[in-house]
């Protein structure tokens, strides 16, 4: 998973815990495998990753009669933006 997704996960954990009046979770990770030390956080991370894996964005394909390069470029730019957010694109 990307560093961006991990940062989003950790920010969400901190935000939800602070909003609930709880002290922030220990987000320390093991040096040898980068897993979270606390089982609760490790389980939440697993669920976060699984939820992102399940999300697939289907972009419309360019129409067969249209060979407009700007439309093709826009579709590719959209696909790159979706993938940069850590989601999968299906074309």
LUMLUM-430455 format. One record per atom (N, C-alpha, C): x, y, z. Coordinates in Angstrom, 3 decimals, decimal comma. Layout:
<rs>
<r><east>X</east><north>Y</north><up>Z</up></r>
...
</rs>
This chain:
<rs>
<r><east>0,842</east><north>-1,185</north><up>0,000</up></r>
<r><east>0,000</east><north>0,000</north><up>0,000</up></r>
<r><east>0,881</east><north>1,240</north><up>0,000</up></r>
<r><east>0,352</east><north>2,257</north><up>-0,558</up></r>
<r><east>1,144</east><north>3,481</north><up>-0,681</up></r>
<r><east>1,260</east><north>4,208</north><up>0,656</up></r>
<r><east>2,285</east><north>5,035</north><up>0,743</up></r>
<r><east>2,476</east><north>5,855</north><up>1,937</up></r>
<r><east>1,294</east><north>6,798</north><up>2,135</up></r>
<r><east>0,709</east><north>7,251</north><up>1,034</up></r>
<r><east>-0,440</east><north>8,154</north><up>1,122</up></r>
<r><east>-1,616</east><north>7,458</north><up>1,801</up></r>
<r><east>-1,886</east><north>6,202</north><up>1,432</up></r>
<r><east>-2,995</east><north>5,474</north><up>2,044</up></r>
<r><east>-2,741</east><north>5,235</north><up>3,521</up></r>
<r><east>-1,497</east><north>4,904</north><up>3,862</up></r>
<r><east>-1,182</east><north>4,685</north><up>5,273</up></r>
<r><east>-1,350</east><north>5,986</north><up>6,057</up></r>
<r><east>-0,933</east><north>7,105</north><up>5,481</up></r>
<r><east>-1,095</east><north>8,399</north><up>6,149</up></r>
<r><east>-2,572</east><north>8,728</north><up>6,348</up></r>
<r><east>-3,398</east><north>8,431</north><up>5,353</up></r>
<r><east>-4,838</east><north>8,669</north><up>5,472</up></r>
<r><east>-5,439</east><north>7,798</north><up>6,568</up></r>
<r><east>-5,012</east><north>6,539</north><up>6,632</up></r>
<r><east>-5,482</east><north>5,620</north><up>7,660</up></r>
<r><east>-5,127</east><north>6,145</north><up>9,048</up></r>
<r><east>-3,868</east><north>6,512</north><up>9,238</up></r>
<r><east>-3,425</east><north>6,979</north><up>10,546</up></r>
<r><east>-4,118</east><north>8,278</north><up>10,935</up></r>
<r><east>-4,344</east><north>9,158</north><up>9,981</up></r>
<r><east>-5,066</east><north>10,405</north><up>10,263</up></r>
<r><east>-6,511</east><north>10,103</north><up>10,689</up></r>
<r><east>-7,138</east><north>9,138</north><up>10,033</up></r>
<r><east>-8,513</east><north>8,764</north><up>10,379</up></r>
<r><east>-8,584</east><north>8,159</north><up>11,774</up></r>
<r><east>-7,608</east><north>7,318</north><up>12,109</up></r>
<r><east>-7,561</east><north>6,724</north><up>13,456</up></r>
<r><east>-7,453</east><north>7,838</north><up>14,505</up></r>
<r><east>-6,523</east><north>8,741</north><up>14,292</up></r>
<r><east>-6,312</east><north>9,822</north><up>15,258</up></r>
<r><east>-7,540</east><north>10,709</north><up>15,389</up></r>
<r><east>-8,131</east><north>11,066</north><up>14,257</up></r>
<r><east>-9,298</east><north>11,947</north><up>14,267</up></r>
<r><east>-10,470</east><north>11,306</north><up>15,000</up></r>
<r><east>-10,749</east><north>10,045</north><up>14,704</up></r>
<r><east>-11,875</east><north>9,365</north><up>15,337</up></r>
<r><east>-11,663</east><north>9,175</north><up>16,826</up></r>
<r><east>-10,448</east><north>8,888</north><up>17,230</up></r>
<r><east>-10,190</east><north>8,686</north><up>18,653</up></r>
<r><east>-10,265</east><north>10,005</north><up>19,414</up></r>
<r><east>-9,714</east><north>11,063</north><up>18,849</up></r>
<r><east>-9,771</east><north>12,353</north><up>19,525</up></r>
<r><east>-11,206</east><north>12,859</north><up>19,611</up></r>
<r><east>-11,996</east><north>12,624</north><up>18,561</up></r>
<r><east>-13,392</east><north>13,052</north><up>18,560</up></r>
<r><east>-14,190</east><north>12,290</north><up>19,611</up></r>
<r><east>-13,801</east><north>11,041</north><up>19,875</up></r>
<r><east>-14,494</east><north>10,238</north><up>20,869</up></r>
<r><east>-13,987</east><north>10,456</north><up>22,282</up></r>
<r><east>-12,991</east><north>11,310</north><up>22,447</up></r>
<r><east>-12,455</east><north>11,591</north><up>23,767</up></r>
<r><east>-11,431</east><north>10,577</north><up>24,247</up></r>
<r><east>-10,982</east><north>9,697</north><up>23,366</up></r>
<r><east>-9,986</east><north>8,700</north><up>23,739</up></r>
<r><east>-8,594</east><north>9,230</north><up>23,441</up></r>
<r><east>-7,617</east><north>8,710</north><up>24,143</up></r>
<r><east>-6,246</east><north>9,097</north><up>23,821</up></r>
<r><east>-5,851</east><north>8,406</north><up>22,525</up></r>
<r><east>-5,013</east><north>9,034</north><up>21,737</up></r>
<r><east>-4,627</east><north>8,455</north><up>20,444</up></r>
<r><east>-4,000</east><north>7,068</north><up>20,599</up></r>
<r><east>-4,297</east><north>6,215</north><up>19,642</up></r>
<r><east>-3,759</east><north>4,856</north><up>19,652</up></r>
<r><east>-2,261</east><north>4,874</north><up>19,400</up></r>
<r><east>-1,616</east><north>3,859</north><up>19,879</up></r>
<r><east>-0,207</east><north>3,655</north><up>19,596</up></r>
<r><east>-0,103</east><north>3,181</north><up>18,150</up></r>
<r><east>0,457</east><north>4,027</north><up>17,294</up></r>
<r><east>0,592</east><north>3,688</north><up>15,878</up></r>
<r><east>2,005</east><north>3,226</north><up>15,546</up></r>
<r><east>2,737</east><north>2,799</north><up>16,581</up></r>
<r><east>4,090</east><north>2,295</north><up>16,346</up></r>
<r><east>4,037</east><north>1,049</north><up>15,482</up></r>
<r><east>5,094</east><north>0,886</north><up>14,675</up></r>
<r><east>5,180</east><north>-0,273</north><up>13,784</up></r>
<r><east>6,443</east><north>-1,071</north><up>14,075</up></r>
<r><east>6,361</east><north>-2,369</north><up>13,815</up></r>
<r><east>7,511</east><north>-3,255</north><up>13,978</up></r>
<r><east>8,552</east><north>-2,934</north><up>12,915</up></r>
<r><east>9,795</east><north>-2,934</north><up>13,319</up></r>
<r><east>10,886</east><north>-2,596</north><up>12,399</up></r>
<r><east>11,096</east><north>-3,668</north><up>11,338</up></r>
<r><east>10,840</east><north>-4,925</north><up>11,669</up></r>
<r><east>11,169</east><north>-5,986</north><up>10,720</up></r>
<r><east>10,115</east><north>-6,230</north><up>9,649</up></r>
<r><east>8,846</east><north>-5,906</north><up>9,909</up></r>
<r><east>7,837</east><north>-6,152</north><up>8,863</up></r>
<r><east>6,862</east><north>-4,989</north><up>8,667</up></r>
<r><east>7,075</east><north>-3,878</north><up>9,365</up></r>
<r><east>6,271</east><north>-2,661</north><up>9,213</up></r>
<r><east>4,817</east><north>-2,833</north><up>9,650</up></r>
<r><east>4,519</east><north>-3,916</north><up>10,375</up></r>
<r><east>3,158</east><north>-4,117</north><up>10,873</up></r>
<r><east>2,953</east><north>-3,287</north><up>12,139</up></r>
<r><east>1,703</east><north>-3,015</north><up>12,469</up></r>
<r><east>1,407</east><north>-2,251</north><up>13,671</up></r>
<r><east>1,574</east><north>-3,132</north><up>14,902</up></r>
<r><east>2,062</east><north>-2,525</north><up>15,985</up></r>
<r><east>2,325</east><north>-3,252</north><up>17,224</up></r>
<r><east>1,018</east><north>-3,711</north><up>17,880</up></r>
<r><east>0,046</east><north>-2,817</north><up>17,977</up></r>
<r><east>-1,221</east><north>-3,170</north><up>18,615</up></r>
<r><east>-2,093</east><north>-3,996</north><up>17,672</up></r>
<r><east>-2,595</east><north>-5,137</north><up>18,147</up></r>
<r><east>-3,453</east><north>-5,971</north><up>17,291</up></r>
<r><east>-4,699</east><north>-5,240</north><up>16,787</up></r>
<r><east>-5,248</east><north>-4,354</north><up>17,615</up></r>
<r><east>-6,449</east><north>-3,616</north><up>17,198</up></r>
<r><east>-6,153</east><north>-2,702</north><up>16,008</up></r>
<r><east>-5,004</east><north>-2,060</north><up>16,055</up></r>
<r><east>-4,617</east><north>-1,170</north><up>14,958</up></r>
<r><east>-4,261</east><north>-1,996</north><up>13,731</up></r>
<r><east>-3,570</east><north>-3,119</north><up>13,929</up></r>
<r><east>-3,224</east><north>-3,993</north><up>12,804</up></r>
<r><east>-4,488</east><north>-4,496</north><up>12,113</up></r>
<r><east>-5,501</east><north>-4,859</north><up>12,894</up></r>
<r><east>-6,767</east><north>-5,313</north><up>12,311</up></r>
<r><east>-7,488</east><north>-4,207</north><up>11,563</up></r>
<r><east>-7,448</east><north>-3,001</north><up>12,124</up></r>
<r><east>-8,076</east><north>-1,865</north><up>11,444</up></r>
<r><east>-7,355</east><north>-1,564</north><up>10,136</up></r>
<r><east>-6,027</east><north>-1,677</north><up>10,128</up></r>
<r><east>-5,237</east><north>-1,453</north><up>8,910</up></r>
<r><east>-5,589</east><north>-2,491</north><up>7,854</up></r>
<r><east>-5,745</east><north>-3,740</north><up>8,279</up></r>
<r><east>-6,136</east><north>-4,798</north><up>7,343</up></r>
<r><east>-7,488</east><north>-4,453</north><up>6,714</up></r>
<r><east>-8,443</east><north>-4,032</north><up>7,536</up></r>
<r><east>-9,765</east><north>-3,676</north><up>7,018</up></r>
<r><east>-9,716</east><north>-2,475</north><up>6,083</up></r>
<r><east>-8,882</east><north>-1,500</north><up>6,427</up></r>
<r><east>-8,724</east><north>-0,306</north><up>5,587</up></r>
<r><east>-8,200</east><north>-0,700</north><up>4,203</up></r>
<r><east>-7,161</east><north>-1,538</north><up>4,194</up></r>
<r><east>-6,586</east><north>-1,976</north><up>2,917</up></r>
<r><east>-7,601</east><north>-2,785</north><up>2,111</up></r>
<r><east>-8,318</east><north>-3,686</north><up>2,772</up></r>
<r><east>-9,315</east><north>-4,513</north><up>2,077</up></r>
<r><east>-10,421</east><north>-3,655</north><up>1,480</up></r>
<r><east>-10,811</east><north>-2,610</north><up>2,207</up></r>
<r><east>-11,867</east><north>-1,742</north><up>1,680</up></r>
<r><east>-11,393</east><north>-1,004</north><up>0,437</up></r>
<r><east>-10,130</east><north>-0,622</north><up>0,409</up></r>
<r><east>-9,589</east><north>0,071</north><up>-0,759</up></r>
<r><east>-9,414</east><north>-0,887</north><up>-1,935</up></r>
<r><east>-9,032</east><north>-2,119</north><up>-1,651</up></r>
<r><east>-8,881</east><north>-3,123</north><up>-2,711</up></r>
<r><east>-10,221</east><north>-3,419</north><up>-3,380</up></r>
<r><east>-11,296</east><north>-3,345</north><up>-2,605</up></r>
<r><east>-12,626</east><north>-3,664</north><up>-3,129</up></r>
<r><east>-13,192</east><north>-2,552</north><up>-4,008</up></r>
<r><east>-12,651</east><north>-1,341</north><up>-3,872</up></r>
<r><east>-13,146</east><north>-0,221</north><up>-4,667</up></r>
<r><east>-12,499</east><north>-0,214</north><up>-6,045</up></r>
<r><east>-13,328</east><north>-0,304</north><up>-7,052</up></r>
<r><east>-12,845</east><north>-0,255</north><up>-8,434</up></r>
<r><east>-13,704</east><north>0,773</north><up>-9,168</up></r>
<r><east>-13,058</east><north>1,750</north><up>-9,748</up></r>
<r><east>-13,749</east><north>2,804</north><up>-10,478</up></r>
<r><east>-13,736</east><north>2,451</north><up>-11,957</up></r>
<r><east>-14,915</east><north>2,403</north><up>-12,548</up></r>
<r><east>-15,007</east><north>2,117</north><up>-13,979</up></r>
<r><east>-15,170</east><north>3,425</north><up>-14,734</up></r>
<r><east>-14,186</east><north>3,727</north><up>-15,551</up></r>
<r><east>-14,237</east><north>4,928</north><up>-16,367</up></r>
<r><east>-14,845</east><north>4,595</north><up>-17,720</up></r>
<r><east>-15,617</east><north>5,520</north><up>-18,269</up></r>
<r><east>-16,179</east><north>5,263</north><up>-19,596</up></r>
<r><east>-15,077</east><north>5,254</north><up>-20,647</up></r>
<r><east>-15,207</east><north>4,368</north><up>-21,585</up></r>
<r><east>-14,249</east><north>4,331</north><up>-22,680</up></r>
<r><east>-14,587</east><north>5,399</north><up>-23,704</up></r>
<r><east>-13,620</east><north>5,747</north><up>-24,505</up></r>
<r><east>-13,869</east><north>6,710</north><up>-25,578</up></r>
<r><east>-14,780</east><north>6,045</north><up>-26,612</up></r>
<r><east>-15,686</east><north>6,820</north><up>-27,176</up></r>
<r><east>-16,574</east><north>6,236</north><up>-28,176</up></r>
<r><east>-15,762</east><north>5,845</north><up>-29,411</up></r>
<r><east>-16,199</east><north>4,803</north><up>-30,071</up></r>
<r><east>-15,435</east><north>4,261</north><up>-31,191</up></r>
<r><east>-15,366</east><north>5,211</north><up>-32,380</up></r>
<r><east>-16,351</east><north>6,097</north><up>-32,498</up></r>
<r><east>-16,350</east><north>7,010</north><up>-33,638</up></r>
<r><east>-15,535</east><north>8,266</north><up>-33,355</up></r>
<r><east>-15,119</east><north>8,428</north><up>-32,119</up></r>
<r><east>-14,415</east><north>9,648</north><up>-31,726</up></r>
<r><east>-12,934</east><north>9,351</north><up>-31,527</up></r>
<r><east>-12,124</east><north>10,040</north><up>-32,220</up></r>
<r><east>-10,681</east><north>9,870</north><up>-32,083</up></r>
<r><east>-10,052</east><north>11,171</north><up>-31,585</up></r>
<r><east>-10,800</east><north>11,869</north><up>-30,756</up></r>
<r><east>-10,358</east><north>13,152</north><up>-30,217</up></r>
<r><east>-9,272</east><north>12,903</north><up>-29,173</up></r>
<r><east>-8,067</east><north>13,360</north><up>-29,443</up></r>
<r><east>-6,939</east><north>13,122</north><up>-28,539</up></r>
<r><east>-7,157</east><north>13,755</north><up>-27,174</up></r>
<r><east>-7,843</east><north>14,896</north><up>-27,123</up></r>
<r><east>-8,068</east><north>15,545</north><up>-25,830</up></r>
<r><east>-8,978</east><north>14,683</north><up>-24,937</up></r>
<r><east>-9,950</east><north>14,004</north><up>-25,536</up></r>
<r><east>-10,816</east><north>13,107</north><up>-24,758</up></r>
<r><east>-10,031</east><north>11,909</north><up>-24,241</up></r>
<r><east>-9,150</east><north>11,381</north><up>-25,068</up></r>
<r><east>-8,311</east><north>10,250</north><up>-24,660</up></r>
<r><east>-7,371</east><north>10,689</north><up>-23,542</up></r>
<r><east>-6,770</east><north>11,867</north><up>-23,686</up></r>
<r><east>-5,863</east><north>12,390</north><up>-22,659</up></r>
<r><east>-6,602</east><north>12,618</north><up>-21,342</up></r>
<r><east>-7,828</east><north>13,134</north><up>-21,420</up></r>
<r><east>-8,617</east><north>13,388</north><up>-20,211</up></r>
<r><east>-8,942</east><north>12,078</north><up>-19,498</up></r>
<r><east>-9,287</east><north>11,055</north><up>-20,264</up></r>
<r><east>-9,596</east><north>9,764</north><up>-19,669</up></r>
<r><east>-8,358</east><north>9,186</north><up>-18,967</up></r>
<r><east>-7,206</east><north>9,326</north><up>-19,601</up></r>
<r><east>-5,967</east><north>8,837</north><up>-18,993</up></r>
<r><east>-5,620</east><north>9,629</north><up>-17,738</up></r>
<r><east>-5,851</east><north>10,930</north><up>-17,765</up></r>
<r><east>-5,580</east><north>11,767</north><up>-16,589</up></r>
<r><east>-6,504</east><north>11,378</north><up>-15,431</up></r>
<r><east>-7,754</east><north>11,095</north><up>-15,747</up></r>
<r><east>-8,699</east><north>10,659</north><up>-14,716</up></r>
<r><east>-8,251</east><north>9,329</north><up>-14,111</up></r>
<r><east>-7,832</east><north>8,408</north><up>-14,951</up></r>
<r><east>-7,365</east><north>7,102</north><up>-14,472</up></r>
<r><east>-6,154</east><north>7,274</north><up>-13,561</up></r>
<r><east>-5,240</east><north>8,133</north><up>-13,925</up></r>
<r><east>-4,049</east><north>8,369</north><up>-13,096</up></r>
<r><east>-4,429</east><north>8,988</north><up>-11,750</up></r>
<r><east>-5,398</east><north>9,891</north><up>-11,740</up></r>
<r><east>-5,829</east><north>10,528</north><up>-10,497</up></r>
<r><east>-6,491</east><north>9,513</north><up>-9,571</up></r>
<r><east>-7,303</east><north>8,639</north><up>-10,134</up></r>
<r><east>-7,966</east><north>7,612</north><up>-9,328</up></r>
<r><east>-6,930</east><north>6,654</north><up>-8,751</up></r>
<r><east>-5,983</east><north>6,235</north><up>-9,569</up></r>
<r><east>-4,950</east><north>5,320</north><up>-9,094</up></r>
<r><east>-4,040</east><north>5,990</north><up>-8,063</up></r>
<r><east>-3,783</east><north>7,277</north><up>-8,214</up></r>
<r><east>-2,981</east><north>8,010</north><up>-7,238</up></r>
<r><east>-3,662</east><north>8,065</north><up>-5,878</up></r>
<r><east>-4,983</east><north>7,987</north><up>-5,902</up></r>
<r><east>-5,749</east><north>7,972</north><up>-4,642</up></r>
<r><east>-5,764</east><north>6,590</north><up>-4,013</up></r>
<r><east>-5,134</east><north>5,627</north><up>-4,692</up></r>
<r><east>-5,031</east><north>4,281</north><up>-4,145</up></r>
<r><east>-6,154</east><north>3,350</north><up>-4,546</up></r>
<r><east>-6,932</east><north>3,741</north><up>-5,531</up></r>
<r><east>-8,028</east><north>2,909</north><up>-5,994</up></r>
<r><east>-7,697</east><north>2,291</north><up>-7,329</up></r>
<r><east>-8,445</east><north>1,283</north><up>-7,692</up></r>
<r><east>-8,230</east><north>0,609</north><up>-8,968</up></r>
<r><east>-9,147</east><north>1,195</north><up>-10,017</up></r>
<r><east>-8,666</east><north>1,156</north><up>-11,256</up></r>
<r><east>-9,442</east><north>1,655</north><up>-12,393</up></r>
<r><east>-9,710</east><north>0,493</north><up>-13,330</up></r>
<r><east>-10,948</east><north>0,406</north><up>-13,753</up></r>
<r><east>-11,337</east><north>-0,578</north><up>-14,749</up></r>
<r><east>-11,812</east><north>0,170</north><up>-15,968</up></r>
<r><east>-11,219</east><north>-0,124</north><up>-17,115</up></r>
<r><east>-11,632</east><north>0,599</north><up>-18,325</up></r>
<r><east>-12,375</east><north>-0,299</north><up>-19,264</up></r>
</rs>
